[in-house]
Amino acid sequence: MKKSAFTMMELIFVIIVIGILSAVFIPRFGQNNLSQAANQLISHIRYTQHLALMDDKYDPDVQYWYKQRWQISFSTANSTLSYMIFSDSPSLLTGAYDGNPGANVTYTDVEVATNPLNKTNYLIGTSYASFANSDTSRLTSNLDLQKKYGIVDLKVTGGNSSTAKNISFDHLGRPYLGVIENFISPQDHLATGQIYIKLCTTTCTGSNSTANSNSEAVIVIEPETGYVHLL
């Protein structure tokens, strides 16, 4: 009867293969911080899509219901590069959508997603006047890519003709690229090609759809399915 246990030679072979793969892939990121930032962002993009799949915003009684879709939005507020995950709500006075992450001082009316790892915090990386009067106690510091991981440049391209850094998802998980409060129809700004998110620890160089040095990493969101992966 043949034994199923690994032989010493097989174990050595596995160790060698792992070593080769590590040598090939790890230097691509230059610094571990870049790898961590890319992996975290991929997880949060997937979480944004998950929220959209679970929370269909369609309401026949609300004219611009699609402007309330869950989105991940990048920001340079407070002179730092960060992002947030939120679902905009119309103003009670005007019915308009302002595109800002809202929260009142008692946190009983919050547009930003709760941090699943810490329910007292929210998935927003830096303070906003519209978010609990700039209170920082409920922020999630990891979403400040610049302070946490040293990411100083970020490019969002592809998808469609939009140059915005806002990516939203519908109830089917399909990605949209653009400033959602400016959408004029439910299908407006639907991604027709791959969306590229390029993270750089120095100024980004060359094509935005490729990592041109060890200080760059590119995340891709596929059209139609919204599948997100590292290039």
N, C-alpha and C positions, 0 to 999 in steps of 0.2 A: 504494500500500500504506500502510495506517494504521500509524503508529509507536506502540509500546507504552509509550514513555518518558513520564514525567509532564511536563506543561507547567508553566511558572512559576506560572500561576494556580492550578493544582491543588495545587502544593506550598504556596502561601500559604494556600489554603483549609484544608489539613490542619493547618498550624501554628496557624491561628485556632481550629479545632475543639479541638485539644489544649489550647490556652490556656483556652478556655471550660470544658472538663471539669476542668482543674486548679483553676480558680477556684471551681467548684461543689463539688467533692468534697474537696479538701484541707482547707479551713477546717472541715469537719465534725468533724474530729478535734481541732481546736484546737492541739494540740502533736503534733509528729512522733512523740514517744515513745509516745503512745496508739496511733497507727497501727501502729508497730513491735510493740508488745505484743500487739495484736489479731492481726496477721498471724502472729506467732510462735506464739501460742496455737492458732490455727487449724491451723497446720502440725503441732503436737504432738498435737492431738486426732486429726488424720488419721493420724498415726504410731501412736497408741494403737490405733486401729481396724485399721490394717495389721497390727500385732502380733497382735491377736485373730484376724484372718482367717488368718494364717499359723500360728497356734499354738492349735489346737483343744484345749481343756482336758478334753474328755469322757474319762472313765475309769470303766468299769463297776465297777471294784474300789475306787473312792474314793467314799464316800458323798456328800460335799459338794464334788465336783470343780468345780462352777460358781463356788465362792468363790475359785477361783484365776484367774479371768478377768483379762485386762489391764484396768487402770483408770487414769484420770487423776484425781488427787485434789488439792484445794486445801487450804491450811493457813495458820494464823496462828501457827505455832510460832515461838519466838524473837522474838516481837513484830514479825513481818514477814509480808507476804502473798506466798506462794509456791505452787508446785505440784510434783507428782512424777508419774512414770509407773512403775507397778510391778505385779507379780503376786504376791499373797500366797501363802504356803506354810503348811501345818499344822505345829504344834509337834510335834517328835519325841516329847515327853513326854506331851502331852495330846491331840494331834490337832486342837487348836483353831486358829482363824484370829484373829490379833490386829489386823489392819488396819494394821499399822505397816510401814514400808519397812525390810526387814532386810538386813544385810551384816555378815559377820564381819571381823575385823581383817586377814585375809589376802586378802580379796575372792575367796575360792574358793566362797563360798556367798552369792549376791547376788540379792535379789528385784527390785531396781530395774533398769529398762531401761538398756542402754548408750547413751551419746551417740553417734549415728552420725557426728557430725562430729569426735569426739575419743574414741577407743575406751578411753582410760584413765579417762574420766570417766563419770558416770552422770546420768540425767535426774531430778535432785532438786535443789531450789534452796536448801535450808537444812539445817542439821545436825539429826540425831536421835540419841537415845541408842541406838536399835536399829540405826542405820546406822554400822557400823565405829566404835562408841564415840565418836560425834560428830566424827570426823575430817572436816575440811573440804577436804582436798586433792583429793578425787574428786567434789566437787559441780560442778554446772553453774550458774554465777552468774546467767545470763540467766533462769533459772526463778524467781529471786527478783524478782517483778514490782514490788515496792515499791522495793527498792534500785536496780534497774536502770532501771525506766521510770517510777517515781513513781506507780504504781497504789496507791491507798490504800483503795479499797473495791471489793468484788466480790460480785455477787449471782448465785446459780444458782437458777432457778425453772422452772416448767412441767414437762412430761414426765409427771408423775404427782403423787401427793400428798406425795412425799418432800421434805423441806427440807434434805437432805444436799448436800454439795458433792463428791460422788464420782460420776463417770461411767464406766461400764464398757461393754464390747462383747462380744458373743458371736461364735461362729465364722462367723456370717452377716453380721457387721458391724452388727447391731442394737444401739441404745444402751439402757442401763439407768441409772436415776438412783436412788441410794441407797447406804447403807453396806453394802458387799457382804458383809462377814462376818456381817451379820444376815439375809441372804436365807434363805428357808426352802424354796425350790424353784428349779429352773432358769429358770422364767419370772417369778419374783418381781421386781417393780419394773421390768418392761419398759416403756419409754417409750411412752405412748399419744398423746402430743401433742408439740409442739415444746419442746425444752429451750433456755432462754435463759441466756446467760452475759454478764452486764453488767460491764464494766470502767469504773472511774471514777477520775479523777485528783483529784477532791474527793469529798465524800460523795455517794453516788448519790441522785438525786431522782426523784419521780414513778414511773410504771410501769416495772417491771423488764424489760418486753418492748420498750421503745423507748429510743432515745438522746434524752434531753430537753435536752441542751446540748452544746457543743463539747468538754466535758470527759468525755463518756461515749461508749462504743461497745458495741454489742450483737452477740454471736455467737450464731448459731442452729444447733442440731443437729436435723435432721429425724427423726421417728420412722420405724421400719421400715428405712429405707435407711441412716441414720446420716450422711447428707450434711451437711456443715458449711459454713457460709458467714456472711458479714457481713451484718447487716440493713441 
